[in-house]
Amino acid sequence: MKRVFGVKKDKEPPPSIQDSSERINKRGDTVDEKIKKLDAELARYKEQIKNTRPGPAQVAVKARAMRILKQKRMYEGQRDMLYNQTFNLDQVAFASEGIKDAQQTVSALKSANKELKGMVKTVKIQDIDNLQDEMMDLMDVSSEIQETLGRSYSVPDDIDEEDLMGELDALEADMAMETESNEVPSYLQPDLDAELSLPSAPTGHAASAGRANNQAEDELGLPAVPRASLRG
């Protein structure tokens, strides 16, 4: 039976937009090459017309140039038609790519929406509120613990301004006494003279006798040494 009726051929897939656009572009390139050749012939005929005297020869050249010009106009029309077809295919391809991008975007949004729904189900607003409340309570307890641990022991809390001023006055008096105690008392002065091996100044009757004898004294109240003895 297959030999009689033959085998049914499978249908070829329809050409894609890209294939059609490439085929049309090739045809356009072919037409452009033909137009360039016709332009070269027209330029040659133009020079012949300029160099030929008016007459039958010039008329024949003009007739051939007219025929070439008609062919050129025909090819230019075909080229414009091919350009329009290419432009239409480009628009369709752009629209097709836009639809594909939109499909991918919608698919990505659906996947993300499904994922977000699953994530939202695992998180509850009430649980978050409860967690926030527990954190606030823990912070309050922590603050109370820190205040309790930082409390001082045996510190009176009933000190008023009069007690404070009294304490300051007493502190000032103590500081003045300490300053006076740093100076040498008068009753310790003889001991200081003895340590320095200096004779004590004459007092009472001895001092009066010395003054009565008009004996010279130095700045420390001692008998002055004559200068002659110092020279000898």
BALOVO-682501 format. One line per 2 residues: number of its first residue (from 1); their letters; for each residue x, y, z of N, C-alpha, C. Coordinates in steps of 0.02 Angstrom, whole numbers, plus 50000, padded with zeros to 5 digits. Layout:
<recs>
NUM	A	X,Y,Z,X,Y,Z,X,Y,Z; ...
</recs>
This chain:
<recs>
1	MK	50041,49940,50000,50000,50000,50000,50043,50063,50000; 50100,50061,50038,50142,50119,50041,50173,50134,49972
3	RV	50185,50078,49933,50213,50089,49867,50163,50122,49821; 50097,50106,49832,50045,50133,49787,50030,50206,49805
5	FG	50015,50217,49869,49994,50285,49889,50052,50328,49915; 50108,50295,49930,50164,50334,49955,50158,50347,50030
7	VK	50208,50376,50057,50210,50392,50128,50197,50467,50137; 50153,50482,50184,50136,50552,50197,50195,50587,50231
9	KD	50215,50640,50200,50272,50677,50227,50250,50719,50287; 50295,50724,50334,50281,50767,50392,50283,50840,50372
11	KE	50240,50879,50402,50237,50950,50387,50300,50985,50414; 50328,51026,50373,50386,51064,50395,50363,51119,50443
13	PP	50403,51134,50493,50383,51188,50540,50383,51254,50504; 50339,51298,50522,50337,51364,50488,50401,51402,50501
15	PS	50421,51443,50455,50482,51482,50464,50475,51532,50522; 50528,51541,50555,50527,51589,50611,50535,51660,50584
17	IQ	50522,51707,50628,50528,51778,50608,50601,51794,50590; 50647,51765,50626,50717,51779,50612,50738,51751,50544
19	DS	50713,51691,50528,50730,51662,50463,50701,51704,50406; 50639,51725,50414,50608,51766,50362,50644,51832,50354
21	SE	50664,51862,50410,50699,51926,50406,50767,51918,50372; 50803,51864,50386,50867,51853,50354,50859,51842,50279
23	RI	50808,51804,50260,50797,51791,50188,50780,51855,50151; 50739,51898,50181,50721,51961,50149,50781,52007,50144
25	NK	50822,52007,50196,50882,52049,50194,50930,52028,50138; 50935,51962,50127,50977,51938,50072,50950,51962,50004
27	RG	50884,51958,49997,50854,51982,49934,50866,52057,49926; 50861,52094,49981,50874,52166,49977,50945,52180,49957
29	DT	50992,52141,49982,51062,52151,49963,51072,52138,49888; 51038,52087,49862,51043,52072,49791,51016,52129,49748
31	VD	50959,52156,49770,50929,52212,49733,50975,52273,49735; 51006,52285,49791,51051,52343,49797,51111,52335,49749
33	EK	51136,52275,49742,51191,52264,49695,51170,52279,49623; 51110,52258,49606,51085,52272,49538,51076,52347,49527
35	IK	51051,52382,49578,51041,52454,49571,51109,52489,49562; 51160,52467,49598,51226,52497,49590,51253,52487,49519
37	KL	51242,52428,49490,51265,52416,49421,51228,52461,49372; 51162,52469,49382,51123,52512,49338,51145,52585,49345
39	DA	51163,52606,49406,51188,52675,49415,51253,52685,49376; 51296,52633,49375,51358,52639,49337,51344,52645,49263
41	EL	51296,52607,49237,51279,52612,49165,51249,52680,49149; 51207,52705,49194,51176,52771,49182,51230,52825,49180
43	AR	51280,52819,49223,51334,52869,49223,51373,52866,49158; 51382,52805,49131,51419,52799,49068,51378,52828,49010
45	YK	51312,52814,49010,51270,52841,48957,51266,52917,48962; 51269,52943,49022,51266,53015,49030,51327,53048,48998
47	EQ	51386,53018,49005,51446,53045,48975,51441,53039,48898; 51412,52983,48874,51406,52975,48801,51359,53027,48772
49	IK	51305,53043,48809,51257,53093,48784,51291,53161,48780; 51334,53177,48830,51369,53241,48828,51418,53245,48769
51	NT	51450,53189,48756,51502,53189,48704,51473,53176,48633; 51410,53159,48627,51380,53143,48561,51342,53204,48536
53	RP	51350,53218,48471,51314,53273,48440,51240,53256,48434; 51199,53306,48435,51127,53291,48425,51115,53256,48358
55	GP	51075,53206,48362,51061,53167,48302,51038,53097,48320; 51036,53052,48270,51012,52984,48283,51054,52947,48335
57	AQ	51120,52958,48335,51163,52923,48383,51146,52944,48454; 51136,53008,48464,51120,53032,48531,51051,53007,48553
59	VA	51005,53003,48504,50938,52979,48521,50941,52906,48542; 50983,52865,48509,50990,52794,48526,51019,52787,48596
61	VK	51068,52828,48612,51099,52825,48679,51047,52844,48732; 51008,52895,48717,50957,52916,48765,50904,52861,48775
63	AR	50887,52824,48721,50838,52770,48727,50865,52715,48772; 50928,52696,48762,50958,52644,48806,50961,52669,48879
65	AM	50978,52733,48888,50980,52760,48957,50911,52761,48989; 50860,52774,48946,50791,52774,48973,50771,52704,48995
67	RI	50791,52653,48958,50775,52585,48976,50810,52565,49041; 50873,52584,49047,50909,52569,49110,50877,52605,49169
69	LK	50854,52667,49158,50823,52705,49213,50758,52672,49235; 50720,52644,49186,50658,52609,49205,50673,52547,49248
71	QK	50725,52510,49228,50744,52452,49268,50765,52472,49339; 50801,52528,49341,50823,52551,49407,50762,52569,49450
73	RM	50714,52604,49422,50655,52623,49461,50617,52561,49485; 50615,52508,49442,50581,52446,49461,50617,52414,49521
75	YE	50684,52410,49516,50722,52380,49571,50716,52422,49635; 50714,52488,49627,50706,52530,49686,50639,52519,49719
77	GQ	50587,52507,49679,50521,52491,49708,50524,52425,49746; 50558,52374,49716,50564,52310,49751,50604,52318,49816
79	RD	50656,52358,49812,50695,52368,49873,50654,52402,49927; 50614,52452,49910,50571,52485,49960,50521,52435,49990
81	ML	50494,52391,49948,50447,52341,49972,50481,52293,50021; 50542,52273,50004,50579,52229,50049,50596,52264,50115
83	YN	50612,52327,50111,50626,52365,50172,50564,52368,50217; 50507,52378,50186,50445,52380,50225,50431,52312,50257
85	QT	50442,52259,50219,50432,52192,50248,50480,52179,50307; 50542,52199,50298,50591,52191,50353,50570,52231,50414
87	FN	50546,52292,50402,50524,52334,50458,50465,52301,50495; 50418,52274,50456,50360,52240,50488,50383,52179,50528
89	LD	50429,52141,50499,50454,52082,50536,50490,52103,50600; 50527,52158,50596,50562,52182,50657,50512,52203,50710
91	QV	50458,52235,50690,50407,52254,50738,50375,52193,50771; 50360,52142,50728,50330,52081,50756,50379,52046,50803
93	AF	50443,52044,50783,50492,52013,50827,50498,52050,50893; 50497,52116,50890,50501,52155,50951,50441,52142,50996
95	AS	50381,52140,50965,50321,52126,51004,50324,52056,51034; 50349,52008,50994,50354,51939,51019,50402,51935,51078
97	EG	50460,51968,51072,50507,51968,51127,50478,52002,51189; 50439,52055,51178,50407,52088,51235,50358,52043,51270
99	IK	50320,52003,51231,50272,51957,51261,50308,51902,51299; 50364,51878,51271,50403,51827,51306,50430,51854,51372
101	DA	50454,51916,51370,50479,51946,51432,50423,51954,51483; 50364,51973,51459,50307,51981,51504,50288,51913,51535
103	QQ	50289,51861,51495,50274,51794,51521,50323,51773,51575; 50388,51785,51562,50438,51769,51612,50429,51810,51676
105	TV	50411,51874,51667,50400,51917,51725,50341,51892,51766; 50286,51874,51731,50227,51849,51767,50244,51784,51803
107	SA	50281,51740,51769,50300,51677,51801,50343,51689,51863; 50390,51736,51858,50432,51752,51916,50391,51781,51973
109	LK	50342,51824,51955,50299,51853,52007,50257,51800,52041; 50231,51753,52002,50191,51700,52032,50233,51658,52080
111	SA	50294,51642,52058,50338,51602,52102,50355,51640,52166; 50370,51705,52159,50386,51745,52218,50325,51752,52263
113	NK	50266,51759,52233,50204,51765,52273,50191,51702,52313; 50202,51645,52281,50193,51582,52316,50242,51574,52373
115	EL	50304,51594,52360,50356,51589,52412,50340,51635,52471; 50317,51697,52455,50300,51744,52508,50242,51720,52550
117	KG	50193,51690,52518,50137,51663,52556,50160,51610,52605; 50205,51566,52582,50231,51515,52627,50270,51544,52685
119	MV	50308,51598,52671,50347,51629,52724,50302,51666,52773; 50250,51698,52748,50205,51736,52792,50167,51689,52839
121	KT	50152,51630,52815,50116,51583,52857,50158,51562,52918; 50224,51562,52911,50267,51542,52967,50278,51599,53017
123	VK	50259,51660,52999,50268,51718,53044,50200,51746,53062; 50187,51752,53128,50123,51778,53151,50135,51844,53187
125	IQ	50090,51891,53174,50096,51957,53205,50089,51953,53280; 50044,51909,53303,50034,51902,53375,50098,51878,53410
127	DI	50132,51832,53377,50195,51807,53407,50247,51863,53411; 50249,51906,53360,50296,51961,53362,50278,52010,53418
129	DN	50214,52026,53426,50193,52071,53480,50210,52041,53548; 50198,51977,53556,50214,51945,53620,50289,51947,53633
131	LQ	50328,51936,53581,50400,51938,53588,50424,52008,53608; 50394,52059,53578,50412,52128,53596,50394,52143,53668
133	DE	50336,52121,53690,50316,52132,53760,50363,52097,53808; 50383,52036,53793,50429,52000,53836,50497,52035,53839
135	MM	50519,52061,53782,50583,52097,53782,50580,52160,53825; 50524,52196,53822,50517,52255,53864,50516,52237,53937
137	DL	50482,52183,53956,50481,52161,54025,50551,52142,54048; 50588,52106,54006,50656,52086,54024,50701,52147,54032
139	MD	50693,52198,53991,50733,52258,53998,50717,52294,54063; 50653,52296,54083,50635,52327,54146,50665,52289,54205
141	VS	50662,52223,54202,50691,52182,54256,50766,52193,54259; 50798,52196,54201,50870,52208,54200,50888,52275,54231
143	SE	50848,52327,54217,50861,52393,54247,50853,52391,54322; 50802,52356,54347,50792,52350,54419,50851,52313,54452
145	IQ	50875,52261,54419,50932,52224,54446,50994,52269,54450; 51007,52309,54398,51064,52353,54399,51059,52406,54453
147	ET	50998,52433,54463,50989,52482,54516,50999,52452,54584; 50975,52390,54594,50983,52357,54658,51056,52342,54673
149	LG	51093,52318,54623,51163,52303,54634,51205,52366,54644; 51184,52422,54617,51221,52484,54624,51202,52524,54685
151	RS	51160,52498,54729,51139,52533,54789,51196,52534,54841; 51207,52592,54874,51260,52598,54925,51233,52576,54993
153	YS	51279,52554,55036,51262,52530,55103,51276,52584,55155; 51233,52587,55208,51242,52631,55266,51253,52703,55246
155	VP	51218,52727,55199,51223,52797,55178,51158,52831,55198; 51163,52880,55245,51101,52913,55266,51070,52954,55210
157	DD	51005,52951,55207,50969,52986,55154,50938,53051,55178; 50943,53066,55245,50908,53124,55272,50955,53182,55285
159	ID	51006,53193,55243,51052,53249,55251,51022,53310,55219; 51017,53366,55260,50989,53427,55234,51044,53477,55220
161	EE	51026,53537,55199,51075,53588,55180,51114,53613,55240; 51083,53619,55300,51119,53643,55359,51174,53594,55379
163	DL	51158,53528,55376,51210,53478,55392,51267,53482,55342; 51251,53494,55279,51303,53499,55229,51349,53558,55242
165	MG	51320,53618,55258,51361,53676,55271,51402,53668,55334; 51374,53633,55385,51413,53620,55445,51472,53575,55431
167	EL	51462,53524,55390,51517,53480,55373,51571,53518,55334; 51551,53563,55290,51599,53602,55252,51639,53649,55297
169	DA	51606,53681,55344,51641,53725,55391,51690,53686,55433; 51671,53628,55458,51716,53587,55498,51776,53564,55457
171	LE	51764,53548,55394,51819,53527,55350,51867,53584,55338; 51841,53645,55331,51884,53704,55322,51926,53717,55384
173	AD	51896,53709,55444,51934,53719,55507,51989,53667,55514; 51974,53605,55496,52025,53553,55500,52083,53568,55453
175	MA	52069,53592,55394,52122,53608,55347,52165,53666,55373; 52135,53716,55406,52173,53772,55434,52219,53748,55490
177	ME	52193,53702,55532,52234,53676,55586,52293,53636,55559; 52281,53597,55506,52336,53559,55477,52389,53606,55448
179	TE	52369,53662,55420,52417,53710,55393,52459,53741,55449; 52427,53758,55506,52465,53786,55562,52511,53735,55593
181	SN	52492,53672,55595,52534,53621,55624,52597,53608,55583; 52595,53625,55520,52655,53616,55478,52710,53666,55495
183	EV	52693,53724,55528,52743,53773,55548,52776,53750,55613; 52839,53774,55629,52877,53755,55689,52850,53793,55749
185	PS	52827,53761,55803,52802,53797,55862,52858,53834,55896; 52839,53886,55934,52888,53928,55969,52925,53891,56023
187	YL	52890,53843,56056,52923,53807,56111,52974,53756,56086; 52973,53743,56021,53023,53697,55993,53082,53734,55963
189	QP	53082,53802,55965,53135,53841,55935,53202,53830,55968; 53210,53825,56038,53276,53812,56068,53305,53746,56044
191	DL	53263,53696,56040,53288,53632,56015,53315,53638,55944; 53281,53679,55904,53304,53688,55835,53371,53724,55834
193	DA	53382,53773,55881,53446,53808,55884,53501,53762,55907; 53484,53716,55954,53535,53668,55977,53556,53622,55922
195	EL	53507,53601,55880,53525,53557,55824,53568,53592,55774; 53558,53657,55767,53598,53695,55719,53664,53718,55750
197	SL	53679,53701,55818,53742,53720,55854,53752,53794,55856; 53697,53831,55864,53700,53904,55870,53687,53923,55942
199	PS	53730,53968,55972,53717,53991,56040,53654,54031,56044; 53619,54022,56097,53556,54057,56105,53569,54129,56120
201	AP	53523,54170,56101,53531,54242,56112,53527,54258,56186; 53568,54305,56213,53566,54323,56284,53500,54355,56302
203	TG	53477,54338,56359,53412,54363,56382,53421,54392,56451; 53377,54432,56472,53375,54458,56542,53433,54502,56559
205	HA	53467,54486,56618,53522,54527,56645,53582,54527,56600; 53598,54471,56567,53656,54467,56524,53650,54514,56465
207	AS	53591,54517,56439,53581,54562,56383,53588,54633,56404; 53564,54649,56466,53569,54718,56489,53641,54737,56502
209	AG	53682,54689,56531,53753,54703,56543,53790,54715,56478; 53776,54678,56429,53809,54686,56365,53794,54753,56335
211	RA	53732,54774,56342,53715,54839,56315,53746,54894,56355; 53753,54879,56422,53785,54931,56464,53856,54940,56446
213	NN	53892,54890,56429,53963,54894,56410,53972,54917,56338; 53917,54932,56303,53919,54954,56234,53956,54906,56189
215	QA	53951,54841,56203,53984,54790,56162,53944,54781,56099; 53979,54780,56045,53945,54772,55980,53916,54701,55973
217	ED	53861,54699,55939,53827,54635,55927,53814,54628,55852; 53815,54566,55832,53799,54554,55761,53724,54546,55751
219	EL	53703,54525,55689,53632,54519,55674,53597,54465,55713; 53634,54417,55741,53604,54363,55780,53604,54379,55855
221	GL	53628,54440,55875,53630,54458,55946,53691,54432,55981; 53743,54410,55946,53804,54383,55976,53857,54438,55976
223	PA	53909,54433,56022,53963,54483,56022,53998,54483,55956; 54005,54542,55929,54038,54548,55864,54112,54538,55872
225	VP	54144,54506,55824,54217,54494,55825,54251,54553,55795; 54304,54580,55827,54338,54638,55798,54370,54620,55732
227	RA	54373,54670,55690,54400,54658,55623,54476,54645,55625; 54510,54676,55679,54583,54666,55682,54600,54595,55697
229	SL	54561,54563,55738,54575,54493,55753,54564,54449,55692; 54515,54470,55650,54503,54431,55589,54561,54438,55542
231	RG	54594,54498,55539,54649,54508,55495,54712,54471,55518; 54721,54468,55588,54779,54433,55613,54775,54360,55601
</recs>
